[in-house]
Amino acid sequence: VAYTKSIQSDKPAIEAYEEGRQYAERALQLSPQLADAHALLQLILVQADKDWAAAESEGKKALVLDPSNSEVLFGAGWFATVQRRYEEGERMYRKALDRDPLNYILIDGIAENYYRSGRLADAEQILRAHIERELRSTWSRAILSRVLLVQGNPDAALAMLQEEVDEGARIAYLPI
């Protein structure tokens, strides 16, 4: 929940990550066995700190504590994806999507995995299906715009980006 709030907030990313880190560390002080807190800390260590060893350690703790938790599986999927372990990342995302099939963060995560691994058609397919189901799919249109650009469709990419409902996503992807 804290991760979702941080990426949807109007705060600068560094502030959102620091706030998330404080929440995670406080939660772990109160309950060291809280898998969600370890998973949140893993994401912050990946995104803000680029501390791969610490992120992997937190992710392993989270998976041991609650291996079927979709937040934990998202963190494991994202970590594997940024480490270019795409098959492992996809497995983690698939397990999470089995438990929470309409979670847009998971869908965007697996689409990002597909994009980074060169599976552009798969990324496009899952994003388009999600956008058709969910009108308010934060970041999905922005991610799809990047896929379309790499596929050689700059006009379609720009049109998709202009449809993105999240201003932060539009700004982040505008340089495409």
BELLINCOR-V841268 format. One record per pair of residues at least 12 apart in sequence whose ideal C-beta (glycine too) atoms are under 10 Angstrom apart, sorted by the first residue. I is the first residue (numbers start at 1). J is the second residue. D is the distance in Angstrom with one decimal. If there is no record, write none. Layout:
BEGIN
{{I:J:D} {I:J:D}}
END
This chain:
BEGIN
{{1:23:9.1} {1:36:7.7} {1:40:8.7} {1:71:8.1} {2:16:9.2} {2:19:7.7} {2:20:4.9} {2:21:9.3} {2:22:9.3} {2:23:4.6} {2:24:7.0} {2:27:8.6} {2:36:8.2} {2:37:8.6} {2:39:9.9} {2:40:5.4} {2:43:9.4} {2:44:9.4} {2:71:9.6} {3:16:9.1} {3:17:9.5} {3:20:6.3} {3:23:9.5} {3:24:9.2} {3:36:9.1} {3:39:8.0} {3:40:5.4} {3:42:9.8} {3:43:5.5} {3:44:8.2} {3:47:9.2} {3:71:7.4} {3:74:8.2} {3:75:8.3} {3:78:9.9} {3:105:8.0} {4:20:10.0} {4:40:9.9} {4:71:8.9} {4:74:10.0} {4:103:9.5} {4:104:9.6} {4:105:6.5} {4:138:9.5} {5:19:8.5} {5:20:8.0} {5:23:9.1} {6:18:9.4} {6:19:6.5} {6:20:4.7} {6:21:9.6} {6:23:8.9} {6:40:8.8} {6:43:8.9} {6:44:8.6} {6:47:9.4} {7:20:9.4} {7:43:9.5} {7:47:9.3} {7:105:8.0} {7:138:8.2} {7:139:8.1} {7:166:9.2} {7:168:8.2} {7:169:9.5} {8:105:9.9} {8:138:6.8} {8:139:9.6} {8:166:7.8} {8:168:8.4} {9:168:9.1} {10:167:9.2} {10:168:8.1} {13:47:7.8} {13:48:7.5} {13:168:9.1} {13:172:9.7} {14:48:7.0} {16:44:9.4} {16:47:9.7} {16:48:9.1} {17:40:10.0} {17:43:8.7} {17:44:5.1} {17:45:9.7} {17:47:6.4} {17:48:4.0} {17:49:8.4} {18:44:8.5} {18:48:7.9} {19:44:9.8} {20:40:5.8} {20:41:8.3} {20:43:7.8} {20:44:5.5} {20:47:9.4} {20:48:8.6} {21:40:8.2} {21:41:6.9} {21:43:9.9} {21:44:5.1} {21:45:8.8} {21:48:7.6} {21:49:9.0} {23:36:9.9} {23:37:7.7} {23:40:7.0} {23:41:9.4} {23:44:9.7} {24:36:8.5} {24:37:4.6} {24:38:7.7} {24:39:8.6} {24:40:4.3} {24:41:4.3} {24:42:9.0} {24:43:9.0} {24:44:6.9} {24:45:9.8} {24:58:8.8} {25:37:7.9} {25:40:9.6} {25:41:7.3} {25:44:9.8} {27:40:8.0} {27:41:9.1} {28:40:9.5} {28:41:7.4} {28:58:9.5} {28:61:9.5} {32:61:9.0} {32:65:9.3} {33:61:9.1} {33:64:9.7} {33:65:5.7} {33:66:9.1} {34:61:9.9} {34:62:9.0} {34:65:7.5} {34:66:8.8} {35:61:7.7} {35:62:4.6} {35:63:7.9} {35:64:8.3} {35:65:3.9} {35:66:3.6} {35:67:8.6} {35:68:9.8} {35:69:5.4} {35:71:7.8} {35:72:5.2} {35:75:9.5} {36:62:7.6} {36:65:9.1} {36:66:7.7} {36:69:6.8} {36:71:5.3} {36:72:7.2} {36:75:9.4} {37:58:9.0} {37:61:9.5} {37:62:8.2} {37:65:9.6} {37:71:9.9} {38:57:9.0} {38:58:4.8} {38:59:7.4} {38:60:8.7} {38:61:4.5} {38:62:3.8} {38:63:8.7} {38:64:9.1} {38:65:6.7} {38:66:8.9} {38:69:10.0} {38:71:9.8} {38:72:7.6} {38:75:8.2} {39:58:7.4} {39:59:7.1} {39:61:8.9} {39:62:4.3} {39:63:8.7} {39:65:9.2} {39:66:8.5} {39:69:7.2} {39:70:9.6} {39:71:5.0} {39:72:4.5} {39:73:8.5} {39:74:7.3} {39:75:4.1} {39:76:8.0} {39:78:9.8} {39:79:9.8} {40:58:8.7} {40:62:8.8} {40:71:7.6} {40:72:9.7} {40:75:7.7} {41:54:8.3} {41:55:8.2} {41:57:9.5} {41:58:4.7} {41:59:9.1} {41:61:9.0} {41:62:8.4} {41:75:8.9} {42:54:8.4} {42:55:4.9} {42:56:7.9} {42:57:8.3} {42:58:4.0} {42:59:4.4} {42:60:8.9} {42:61:8.5} {42:62:6.4} {42:63:9.7} {42:71:10.0} {42:72:8.6} {42:74:9.7} {42:75:4.5} {42:76:7.9} {42:78:8.3} {42:79:6.3} {43:55:7.9} {43:58:8.8} {43:59:9.0} {43:71:9.0} {43:74:8.1} {43:75:5.3} {43:78:6.6} {43:79:8.2} {44:58:8.9} {44:75:9.9} {45:57:8.7} {45:58:6.2} {45:59:8.8} {45:75:9.7} {45:79:8.9} {46:58:9.3} {46:59:8.8} {46:75:8.0} {46:78:6.5} {46:79:5.8} {46:81:9.7} {46:82:6.0} {46:83:9.0} {47:78:8.5} {47:82:8.8} {50:82:9.1} {52:79:8.2} {52:82:8.5} {52:83:7.1} {55:75:8.5} {55:78:9.4} {55:79:5.8} {55:82:8.9} {55:83:9.2} {56:76:9.5} {56:79:6.6} {56:80:9.7} {56:83:8.3} {58:75:8.0} {58:79:9.1} {59:72:7.8} {59:73:9.9} {59:75:5.5} {59:76:5.3} {59:77:9.8} {59:78:9.1} {59:79:5.3} {59:80:8.9} {59:92:9.5} {60:76:8.7} {60:79:9.8} {62:75:6.3} {62:76:7.5} {63:75:8.7} {63:76:5.9} {63:92:8.9} {67:95:8.4} {68:95:7.4} {68:96:8.9} {68:98:9.0} {68:99:6.3} {69:95:9.9} {69:96:8.4} {69:99:8.1} {69:100:9.8} {70:92:10.0} {70:93:9.7} {70:95:8.3} {70:96:4.3} {70:97:8.0} {70:98:8.9} {70:99:4.9} {70:100:4.3} {70:101:9.8} {70:103:6.4} {70:105:9.1} {70:106:6.6} {71:96:8.1} {71:100:9.1} {71:103:9.4} {71:105:9.0} {71:106:9.5} {72:92:8.9} {72:95:9.7} {72:96:8.2} {73:91:9.1} {73:92:4.9} {73:93:7.1} {73:94:8.8} {73:95:5.1} {73:96:3.6} {73:97:8.6} {73:98:9.1} {73:99:7.6} {73:100:8.9} {73:106:8.0} {73:109:9.6} {74:92:7.5} {74:93:7.3} {74:95:9.9} {74:96:5.4} {74:97:9.6} {74:100:9.0} {74:103:8.0} {74:105:6.4} {74:106:5.8} {74:108:9.9} {74:109:5.9} {74:110:9.6} {75:92:8.3} {75:96:9.4} {75:109:9.6} {76:88:8.0} {76:89:7.9} {76:91:8.9} {76:92:4.3} {76:93:8.8} {76:95:8.7} {76:96:8.5} {77:89:4.7} {77:90:7.5} {77:91:7.9} {77:92:3.5} {77:93:4.1} {77:94:8.5} {77:95:8.3} {77:96:6.6} {77:97:9.5} {77:106:7.8} {77:109:5.6} {77:110:7.2} {77:112:9.4} {77:113:6.8} {78:92:8.3} {78:93:8.6} {78:105:9.5} {78:106:9.9} {78:109:5.8} {78:112:8.0} {78:113:8.4} {79:92:8.4} {80:92:6.1} {80:93:8.9} {80:113:8.1} {81:93:8.2} {81:109:7.3} {81:110:8.8} {81:112:6.4} {81:113:4.5} {81:114:9.5} {81:115:9.5} {81:116:6.1} {81:117:8.2} {82:112:9.3} {82:113:9.6} {82:116:8.2} {84:116:7.4} {84:117:8.1} {85:113:9.8} {85:117:9.8} {86:113:5.8} {86:114:8.3} {86:116:6.8} {86:117:3.9} {86:118:8.8} {86:119:8.2} {87:113:9.3} {87:117:8.4} {88:113:9.7} {89:109:8.1} {89:110:8.0} {89:112:9.0} {89:113:4.7} {89:114:9.6} {89:116:8.6} {89:117:8.3} {90:109:9.8} {90:110:6.5} {90:113:5.5} {90:114:7.8} {90:117:8.0} {90:119:9.0} {90:122:9.4} {92:106:9.6} {92:109:8.8} {92:110:9.1} {92:113:9.0} {93:106:6.0} {93:107:8.6} {93:108:9.9} {93:109:5.5} {93:110:3.9} {93:111:9.2} {93:112:9.3} {93:113:6.2} {93:114:9.5} {93:126:10.0} {94:106:9.4} {94:110:7.4} {96:109:8.1} {96:110:8.6} {97:109:9.1} {97:110:6.9} {97:126:9.6} {102:130:8.3} {102:133:7.2} {102:134:7.1} {103:130:10.0} {104:130:6.6} {104:131:9.7} {104:133:9.6} {104:134:6.3} {104:136:8.4} {104:137:5.2} {104:138:6.2} {104:139:7.6} {104:140:6.4} {105:138:8.4} {105:139:8.3} {106:130:9.9} {107:126:6.2} {107:127:7.4} {107:129:8.6} {107:130:4.7} {107:131:9.6} {107:133:9.4} {107:134:8.6} {107:137:7.7} {107:139:9.6} {107:140:6.9} {107:143:9.4} {108:123:9.9} {108:126:9.1} {108:127:7.8} {108:130:8.1} {108:137:8.0} {108:138:8.0} {108:139:5.2} {108:140:5.8} {108:142:9.0} {108:143:5.8} {108:144:9.6} {108:169:9.7} {109:139:10.0} {109:143:9.7} {110:122:8.6} {110:123:8.4} {110:126:6.3} {110:127:9.6} {110:130:10.0} {111:123:4.6} {111:124:8.3} {111:125:9.0} {111:126:5.2} {111:127:5.0} {111:128:9.9} {111:130:8.0} {111:139:9.3} {111:140:7.4} {111:143:5.5} {111:144:7.6} {111:146:9.8} {111:147:7.7} {112:127:9.8} {112:139:9.2} {112:143:6.3} {112:146:9.3} {112:147:9.7} {113:126:9.9} {114:126:7.0} {114:127:9.0} {114:143:9.8} {114:147:8.4} {115:127:9.2} {115:143:6.9} {115:144:9.4} {115:146:6.7} {115:147:5.7} {115:150:7.6} {118:150:9.1} {119:147:9.8} {120:146:9.7} {120:147:5.4} {120:148:8.9} {120:150:6.1} {120:151:5.5} {121:147:8.9} {121:151:8.4} {122:147:9.6} {123:143:7.4} {123:144:7.7} {123:146:8.9} {123:147:4.9} {123:148:9.9} {123:150:9.3} {123:151:9.6} {124:143:9.8} {124:144:6.5} {124:147:5.1} {124:148:7.3} {124:150:10.0} {124:151:7.3} {124:153:9.9} {125:147:9.9} {126:140:9.1} {126:143:9.9} {126:144:9.5} {127:139:9.7} {127:140:5.2} {127:141:7.9} {127:142:9.8} {127:143:6.1} {127:144:4.3} {127:145:9.6} {127:147:7.0} {127:148:9.7} {127:160:9.1} {128:140:8.9} {128:141:9.9} {128:144:6.9} {128:147:9.7} {128:160:9.6} {130:143:9.9} {130:144:9.1} {131:144:7.1} {131:160:8.8} {131:163:8.5} {135:165:8.1} {136:165:5.9} {136:166:9.0} {137:164:9.1} {137:165:7.7} {137:166:9.2} {138:164:8.3} {138:165:6.5} {138:166:4.6} {138:168:8.9} {138:169:6.7} {139:164:7.5} {139:165:9.2} {139:166:6.0} {139:168:8.6} {139:169:4.7} {139:170:9.8} {139:172:8.6} {139:173:8.7} {140:160:9.4} {140:163:9.9} {140:164:8.1} {140:165:9.2} {140:166:9.3} {140:169:8.7} {141:159:9.6} {141:160:5.1} {141:161:6.7} {141:162:8.6} {141:163:5.1} {141:164:4.1} {141:165:7.3} {141:166:8.4} {141:169:7.5} {141:170:8.6} {141:173:8.9} {142:157:10.0} {142:160:8.0} {142:161:6.1} {142:163:9.4} {142:164:4.7} {142:165:9.6} {142:166:7.2} {142:168:9.0} {142:169:3.9} {142:170:6.5} {142:171:9.4} {142:172:6.8} {142:173:4.2} {142:174:9.1} {142:176:8.8} {143:160:9.3} {143:161:9.9} {143:164:9.2} {143:169:8.2} {143:173:7.8} {144:156:9.1} {144:157:8.2} {144:160:5.2} {144:161:8.6} {144:163:9.3} {144:164:8.9} {144:173:9.7} {145:157:4.4} {145:158:7.1} {145:159:8.2} {145:160:4.2} {145:161:3.9} {145:162:8.6} {145:163:8.7} {145:164:7.2} {145:169:9.2} {145:170:9.0} {145:173:5.8} {145:174:9.4} {145:176:6.3} {146:160:9.2} {146:161:8.5} {146:173:6.2} {146:176:5.7} {147:160:8.9} {148:160:6.0} {148:161:8.9} {148:176:9.2} {149:161:8.9} {149:173:9.2} {149:176:5.1} {150:176:9.1} {154:176:8.4} {157:173:9.0} {157:176:6.2} {158:174:9.4} {158:176:8.1} {160:173:9.5} {161:173:5.7} {161:174:6.9} {161:176:7.0} {162:174:9.8}}
END
